[in-house]
Each structure stands twice: as C-alpha cells, then as structure tokens.
Amino acid sequence: AIYVGYRHYNARALAANFTLEDIARLNEYAHGQGVRLYVALNSAVREEEIEEITSTLAGLSQIEPDGLIIQDGAIARLCHRNFPNLNLHASTLMTVHNGAGVDQLQSMGFQRVVLARELALEELANIAASTTLELEVFVHGALCYSYSGLCLTSSFYGGRSSVRGRCVQPCRRLYRSGKQQGYFFSANDLSAIDLIPKLRQLRLAALKIEGR
C-alpha cells in the first residue's frame, strides 16, 4: 500500500500534494497494479472549512480509496453520517497510546489505528493482544520531542501549527544555554529495521514507512 496527501489538508500541508483528480487516477493505477491506496486528510479542521471538507469527502466517496487517514473527529462524524463507504484510519496524530483508546476508536467505526510512535515493544504487544481492530505502526521516519500530534512549539515560535501540517520544526534547530549550544530538543529519527522480526510476531496489519 501507499499513502498520499490531499492538497493542504494533511500533515504535510506545505508539500505539493494531490488533487481529487490526481487521486482518482492514482487509485485506478494502484488497483491495476494490485496495490492499495490510502489518502491522508489528517489535519485539524477549522469551522469555516467544514463545507469544503464535506465536498472533498463527497469526491473521495466516489473515488473509494482503500482508506482515509484522519485525525479530526469532525471528519469521522461527517463520514459516518454521509459517506459510510469510506474506510477510516486513525492517524498517529490522534495519539492513541493504549488499548482503551483503540477500543474507543473501534466503537466510533474506525477500521484501523496508526498507533503513536512513542510506544515501546511491550506496550505494542499488550495493545495488539487486546483488540481485533487493525493496527499499524511506524518503523521509519521523524520523531517528535513531544507526543505525536500534541506539540504547540511550532505555533508559539513560528505561528504555524503542527496539527495543521505546517510544523516549522523548531526542535531541529541549534540552541544555546549558557556557554553550551546544541540540538537539545532534536530526537533521533525512528529506524526500527532491527525490530521488524519482533514486530512481525505481533498482530499488526501494517508496518509504516514515512513517505519522505
């Protein structure tokens, strides 16, 4: 499977991303190759954007990608009420860290949960053993020094929100404290290739590689 971002309503809003027309062509091509296509619509939605988002969901409902990756509960509600054919995947930006969170999303009609990237192997194993919902975990990509999806530092320093896909990554910058300087807030990128044999022993639906 591959995943792509819709326009500026995803966690990589500053990238070129894809239109509905692009996604329709990609969906047809991917399915012709035996590959699933997931669409990321995983930014927080403002009140004035609800009408446009509803129109977008109507278009995606006709295209029928294999999954819609979201973080905002408003999109889930719109889908359940108007576009029930769309399969919902909970983005890692929903910060699901435990089995109770997975159970809640299952009760809300989600088909898959992309678990928070901060979880340890033992925590992943416990969650996987306690649910029948599809689970997906990251095995490669950037890590946030805060909990996934809950950082406000970019908004504070740069006026651009991480939950709107516009993070300026202040944690990656060089800082000075007294006579010392360094990248004090920069987390090493996730590289879990050595853990894949252990992850394969868990009941996981997918391993996720960040698409950059």
C-alpha positions as CSV (number, residue, x, y, z in Angstrom):
1,A,0.0,0.0,0.0
2,I,1.0,3.6,-0.5
3,Y,-0.4,6.8,1.1
4,V,-0.7,10.3,-0.4
5,G,-1.8,13.6,1.0
6,Y,-4.8,15.6,-0.2
7,R,-4.0,19.2,-1.0
8,H,-3.3,21.3,2.1
9,Y,-5.5,19.3,4.5
10,N,-2.8,16.8,5.6
11,A,0.2,16.5,7.9
12,R,2.5,17.7,5.1
13,A,0.4,20.7,4.0
14,L,3.4,22.6,2.7
15,A,4.2,19.9,0.1
16,A,2.7,19.9,-3.4
17,N,0.3,17.0,-2.6
18,F,-2.6,15.8,-4.8
19,T,-6.0,17.0,-6.1
20,L,-9.1,14.8,-6.3
21,E,-8.4,14.3,-10.0
22,D,-4.9,13.1,-9.2
23,I,-6.1,10.8,-6.5
24,A,-8.7,9.3,-8.9
25,R,-6.0,8.5,-11.4
26,L,-3.7,7.2,-8.8
27,N,-6.4,5.0,-7.3
28,E,-7.1,3.4,-10.7
29,Y,-3.5,2.9,-11.4
30,A,-2.6,1.4,-8.0
31,H,-5.5,-1.0,-8.1
32,G,-4.4,-2.1,-11.6
33,Q,-1.1,-3.0,-10.0
34,G,-2.6,-4.8,-7.1
35,V,-1.6,-2.0,-4.6
36,R,-3.9,-0.3,-2.1
37,L,-4.1,3.5,-1.9
38,Y,-4.7,5.4,1.3
39,V,-5.4,9.2,1.4
40,A,-4.2,11.4,4.2
41,L,-6.7,14.0,5.2
42,N,-5.2,14.3,8.7
43,S,-5.0,18.0,9.6
44,A,-7.2,19.6,12.2
45,V,-10.2,21.2,10.5
46,R,-11.4,24.8,11.2
47,E,-15.1,25.7,11.4
48,E,-15.0,27.7,8.1
49,E,-13.5,24.7,6.3
50,I,-16.3,22.2,7.1
51,E,-18.2,22.9,3.8
52,E,-15.1,22.4,1.7
53,I,-14.2,19.3,3.6
54,T,-17.7,17.9,3.1
55,S,-17.4,18.5,-0.6
56,T,-13.9,16.8,-0.6
57,L,-15.4,13.8,1.2
58,A,-18.1,13.5,-1.4
59,G,-15.5,13.3,-4.1
60,L,-13.4,10.8,-2.2
61,S,-16.6,8.7,-1.6
62,Q,-17.0,8.4,-5.4
63,I,-13.3,7.5,-5.9
64,E,-13.3,5.0,-3.0
65,P,-9.7,4.8,-2.0
66,D,-8.8,1.9,0.3
67,G,-8.6,4.1,3.4
68,L,-8.9,7.6,4.6
69,I,-6.3,8.7,7.3
70,I,-7.7,11.3,9.6
71,Q,-7.0,13.0,13.0
72,D,-10.1,15.2,13.4
73,G,-13.3,13.7,14.9
74,A,-15.4,16.1,12.8
75,I,-14.3,14.3,9.7
76,A,-15.2,10.9,11.2
77,R,-18.7,12.2,12.1
78,L,-19.2,13.6,8.5
79,C,-18.1,10.2,7.1
80,H,-20.4,8.2,9.3
81,R,-23.4,10.4,8.6
82,N,-22.9,11.0,4.9
83,F,-20.2,8.8,3.4
84,P,-20.2,5.4,5.2
85,N,-18.4,3.7,2.4
86,L,-15.1,5.4,3.3
87,N,-12.8,3.3,5.5
88,L,-11.4,5.3,8.3
89,H,-7.8,5.0,9.6
90,A,-6.9,6.9,12.8
91,S,-3.8,8.9,12.1
92,T,-0.8,8.7,14.5
93,L,-1.7,12.3,15.2
94,M,-4.7,11.1,17.3
95,T,-2.0,10.0,19.8
96,V,-3.5,6.6,20.7
97,H,-1.2,5.2,23.4
98,N,-3.3,2.4,24.9
99,G,-5.9,-0.3,24.5
100,A,-8.7,1.9,25.9
101,G,-8.0,4.4,23.1
102,V,-8.1,1.7,20.5
103,D,-11.4,0.4,21.9
104,Q,-12.9,3.9,21.7
105,L,-12.0,4.3,18.1
106,Q,-13.4,0.9,17.3
107,S,-16.7,2.0,18.8
108,M,-16.6,5.1,16.6
109,G,-16.4,2.9,13.4
110,F,-12.7,3.2,12.6
111,Q,-11.2,0.2,10.7
112,R,-7.5,0.9,11.6
113,V,-5.5,2.8,14.1
114,V,-2.0,4.0,13.4
115,L,-0.5,3.9,16.9
116,A,1.5,6.6,18.5
117,R,5.2,6.5,17.6
118,E,6.4,6.7,21.2
119,L,5.2,3.2,22.2
120,A,7.6,0.6,23.4
121,L,7.5,-3.0,22.1
122,E,5.9,-4.3,25.3
123,E,3.2,-1.7,25.0
124,L,2.6,-2.6,21.4
125,A,2.3,-6.3,22.3
126,N,-0.2,-5.6,25.0
127,I,-2.4,-3.4,22.8
128,A,-2.2,-5.9,19.9
129,A,-3.3,-8.8,22.2
130,S,-6.3,-6.9,23.5
131,T,-8.1,-5.8,20.3
132,T,-9.4,-7.1,17.0
133,L,-9.0,-3.8,15.3
134,E,-6.4,-3.4,12.6
135,L,-3.2,-1.8,14.0
136,E,-0.4,-0.1,12.1
137,V,2.9,1.1,13.4
138,F,5.7,3.3,12.1
139,V,9.1,1.6,11.5
140,H,10.9,4.6,9.9
141,G,10.6,8.4,9.9
142,A,10.9,11.5,12.0
143,L,10.1,11.6,15.7
144,C,8.7,14.5,17.7
145,Y,10.2,15.5,21.0
146,S,6.7,15.9,22.2
147,Y,3.9,13.4,22.0
148,S,2.8,12.8,18.4
149,G,0.3,15.5,17.4
150,L,0.3,17.4,20.7
151,C,3.2,19.8,20.1
152,L,2.5,23.6,20.2
153,T,6.0,24.8,19.9
154,S,5.8,25.5,16.2
155,S,2.7,27.6,16.7
156,F,4.4,29.5,19.5
157,Y,7.7,30.3,17.7
158,G,6.6,30.3,14.1
159,G,2.9,30.9,14.1
160,R,2.4,27.6,12.1
161,S,0.6,24.7,13.7
162,S,1.9,21.1,13.6
163,V,-1.7,19.8,13.8
164,R,-2.4,21.8,10.6
165,G,0.5,20.2,8.8
166,R,2.7,23.3,8.9
167,C,5.3,22.5,11.5
168,V,8.5,24.6,11.2
169,Q,10.4,22.0,13.3
170,P,11.9,24.3,16.0
171,C,13.1,21.1,17.8
172,R,15.6,20.6,14.9
173,R,17.3,24.0,15.5
174,L,20.5,24.9,17.2
175,Y,20.0,26.4,20.7
176,R,22.3,28.0,23.3
177,S,22.1,27.5,27.1
178,G,24.7,29.5,29.0
179,K,28.1,28.5,27.4
180,Q,26.7,25.4,25.8
181,Q,25.0,25.0,22.5
182,G,23.4,22.1,20.8
183,Y,20.4,20.4,19.3
184,F,18.8,19.9,22.7
185,F,15.3,19.1,21.5
186,S,16.1,17.1,18.4
187,A,15.1,13.4,18.6
188,N,16.9,10.9,16.5
189,D,14.8,9.7,13.6
190,L,13.0,6.4,14.0
191,S,14.8,3.4,12.5
192,A,13.2,0.2,13.6
193,I,14.6,-2.1,10.9
194,D,16.3,-4.3,13.6
195,L,13.0,-4.7,15.4
196,I,10.9,-5.9,12.4
197,P,11.4,-9.6,13.3
198,K,9.8,-8.9,16.7
199,L,7.1,-6.7,15.3
200,R,6.1,-9.5,12.8
201,Q,5.3,-11.7,15.8
202,L,2.6,-9.2,16.9
203,R,-0.9,-9.0,15.5
204,L,-0.2,-5.9,13.3
205,A,-1.9,-5.1,10.0
206,A,0.9,-3.0,8.6
207,L,4.3,-1.5,9.1
208,K,4.6,2.1,8.0
209,I,7.5,3.9,6.4
210,E,7.2,7.7,6.5
211,G,6.8,8.9,2.9
212,R,9.7,11.4,2.6
